Amino acid sequence: MTLQIRNLTKIYGRQRAVDNISFEVGRGEIVGFLGPNGAGKSTTMKIATTYLPPTSGSVLVEGLDVSRYPQKIKRIIGYLPEHNPLYTDLYVREYLRFVGRFYGMRGRTLTSAVDRIIEVCGLTAERHKRIEMLSKGYRQRVGLAQALLHDPRVVILDEPTSGLDPNQILEIRKLIRETSRDKTVIFSTHILQEVQALCDRVVVINKGKLVADDKLDRLLAHASRKPAIVVEFGAPADLGELSRIPGVAAVDMLDGNRCRITPAEGADPRPEIFRYAADHNLPLLGLRQEEGSLEDVFRDLTLQSQQA
């Protein structure tokens, strides 16, 4: 495995920011590191990138312990922190050359690497602009460019689309997908759509504890075991009567004459809903089953971990 996190714990005073978590990421995988704000995602990433020491446990990158070999690790890893630390008074190309020198690049090697990453990250038209003049989306591109400049084998991205507008988010997603081929990628987010757009596998933490580590399709299959049914009637329905239909666990009003019906475990109340509509002369304008979503999985997992 390219990245191995073993029994990792980080304690601040009485708070366990990261609480004995373990997971691995293989070569070529793009893994979403998911959790609510304050779950411990950024702390884990700072430890993995040598910027923060663990209280206990270890992180290995290509077999090297990050606590023992920080300089070697920094040459293997590309890192984009949540708060993009750019020198905004520098020009884009000037800044990337500055970063390249920290990786030991000089002369033609440096020039070639900077020119390549400027083109890959779509910064050609901006290369002679000061970073302070760029939009948030282009600043994120510069941040991603510095993370990928030295062609790292492992890429760690902390909230890479935070604060971007929808068009900028789509651009950064595409950029991550295109630039991360054949690399090991882990990126943290609290935005569930990011995971569904980019990842095959998801690691979920809450309050510092690992609560899930699985393929995305398996997690979604778990969510689809209890899909809600959205029903639209042609006239107001009695929610109390609907809730007493056999196989119905809960009924929530949405808007107009639409409601969401949650089936009881293992039940399919749709035939009974049709019968109810016919018996009460209620026109049935629509009935559809919602697909399981990552939002459902995330809500279930975090609630379970809070109750444990």
N, C-alpha and C positions, 0 to 999 in steps of 0.2 A: 504493500500500500504506500502511496506517495505521502499522504498526510495521516498521521495516527495521533489521536488524542486519547490519553489513558488516565482515567481516574483524576481528571483535572479539577482542582479546587482553588478558588481565590476568595480570601476573607479580608474584608475591611472592617476592623473593629469587631462588632458583633454580627455584622451582615455577611452572609455567604453569597457573594455575587455570582459565583460559579460553584456548583455543589456536586463534586464527584462525577463528572460526565465523561463518557467514553464513546468515541465513534471514529470511523476511518473513511478516507476518501481515496479512491483509486485513480490511476492515470486515465485521463480523458473524460472523467466524470464532471458534470456540472451539478453541484449540490446546493440546494437552497437551505440556508440556516435561518429558521423561522421562529419568531416569538414576539410577544407584545413588547412595547417599550419598557426597558428596565429588566428584561428577562436574563441578561448576561451575555448577549450576543457580542457586543463591542468589546467587552472584557476578554472573552475567549479569543477574539481575533487579535487583540493587542498582545496577548501572551503568545499566540502562534506566530506573530511577526516580530518577536523579541523585544517589543516595546514595554512589556510589563512582565515581571517575574511571577510565577505561580506560587501559591502557598504550599501546595503539594500536587503530586501527579506530574505528568510530563506531556510534551508535544514533540513528536518526531516528524521531521521533514526529510524524505528520502533516507530514512534511517538515522539522521543526525538529530540529537537533542538540541532544541532551540536555546536552552539555558547554557549549554556548554559550547556551542559553536555559532554564536550570533552573527559573526561576520560572514561565514560561509552561507548561513541561512538567508541573509539579506541578498545574496547574489542569486539564490535559487527562486526567491519569492518576489512577486510584484504585488504591491499593496496600495489600495486606495482607501484611505480612512473616511469615516463618515463626514468629518469636517475637512474638506479638501484644502490642504495647507499649501496654497500657491503663493509665490512671490509676485503680487499683482503689479508691481512697478516694472517688472521685466517684460520684454517681448516674448511671444510664444516660443520662437526658435531659440532665443537666448536662454530662456528658462530650461528648455529640454537639453541644451548643450551643458548647462550648469549641472543638471541632474546626471547626465551621462558621465561627467567627470568623476562623480562620486562612485560610479560603478567601475572606474578604472579605464574608461574609454578615452582614447586620444586620437588625434589626426584623422585619417581617412575612415577608420573604424567608427569614430564618433560621428563624423559628418554623415556617413552612410546610414547609421542607425537612426539618427535624428530625422533625416530626410524620409526614410522608410516609414517611421511611425507617424510622421506628420501626414503622409499620404493615406496610410491605413486608417487613421482616426478622422479623416475628413477635415484637416486643419490647414490645407494648402493656402486657401484665401485669407486665413487669419494669421499666418506664420509671422508676419511682420507687424502685428498689432500688439499693443500692450494688453496684458491679461486683464487689467482693470476695466478695459473697454469692451470685454466680451460678455455675452449673455450667460446666464446660469448654465444653459445647456452646453455651450462651447467651453465654459470653464470645466465642466465635468469631462468633456472630451480631452482637455489638456491633462486633467488628473488621471484619466485612464491611459493617456499616452505616456505619462511618466511611470505608471505602474508596469507598462508593457515594453518600455524602451529597451531594456537589456535582455529581451526575449526570455522571460522567466518560465520555468516549467510548472510553477504553482502560482495561481493568481487568487488573491484574497481581496474581496470588494465589500466594503461596509456601507450599506444603504446607498448604492450607486445612483439611484434615481430620486433620492430625497429632494423635495422642493422643486422638482421640474414640472413643467406643464405637460399635458397629454402628448403633444407632438414631440417634445424633447424626450419624453420617456420612451416612445417608440423608437426614436433614433438611437438612444443609448442601448436599448435592448438589442437592436440589430447589430450595433457595434460590438457588444459583448459576445454575441453569438458568432460573429465573423472572426473576431480576433482570438477566440478561445479554443479554436480547433486544436486537438492534440495536446491541450494543456489540462492540468487539474485545476478546477475552479470551484471555489466556495464563496458564496455571497450571502450576506445577511440582509434581511428585510422584514418589515412588519406588513408589507403590502402583498396580499395573497396572490394578486394577479401576476406579480413578477415571477413567482414560483411556477405558476401554471404556464407562463409564456416561455420560460427558459430551462426548467429543470426536469430531470427524470426521477430524481430522488430528493427527499425532504428530511431534514433533521429539525425537530421542534424542541425548544426548551421553554420553560416557564419558571420564573422565580429561581433561576440558576440550575434547575434540574432538567435532565433529559426526559422528555415525555413521549417521543416518537422518533423512529429512524426507519424509513421504509420507502419503497418505490411509490411514486406519485399515483400510479393507477391503482395500487392496492389501497392507498388511503382513500381515494375517491370511491372505490368499491365499498369501503366501509361506510362512507357517507350515504351511499345510495340504498342501503338496507332499509332506511326509514324515510323515503322521500315524501315530501308534503304534496298534497293535491290542491291545486288552485281551481276554485269553482266560481263561475259567474252565473247568477240567476237573472231572470228578466224582471224580478220584483224583489222587495226586501224579504229575507228569510229570517226565521226565528233562530238565533244562535243557540239558545237553550235546547231547542228540539234537535238541531243539527248535532250538538254535542252528545245527544243520547242515541244517535244512530249506532247500531252495532259495529264495532271495529274502529270507532273514532276515539282518539285519545284527547284531542284538543281542537278548538276552532278559534281562529283569529280573524277579525274583520280587517280587510285591506282598504278598499275605497269603493264608493258606489255600492253595488250589489255583489262585489267580489269578496271572497273569503278564502283563507288558507286552512285546510283541514289536515291535521297530523294523524296518520293512522296509528292504531295500537300495534304493539310489537307482533309481527308476523301476520297482520290482518290486511285485507284489501277491501275497503268499504265502498268502492265505486259502485257495485251493483245496488247496494242499499241507498246510496245517494240518488241514483236514477229513480229508484222506487219512491224515495221521499219526495222528489220533485213531481213525479206523476201523481202521487196520492194527494199532494197539496196544490195541484194545478199551477205549479211554478215553472215558467219557461226556463229551460236550461240552455243558456247561451254558450257556455264553454266549460270544458273540464280537461285539465292537463296535469300531468305528473311532473313535478319539478325534478330536475337532475340533481344528484348529489354534488355538492361543491366543496372546495377546499375550505371555504368559510365554515361550513358545517363541521368538518373534521377538526378544524382549529378550535372552534368554540367548545366542542365536546372534550378535546384533549386538555385544554387549559382549565375547563371547569373541573374535570376529573382530578387534575393535579392539585388544584386549590382545595378540593375536598379531602384529598388523601392526607 
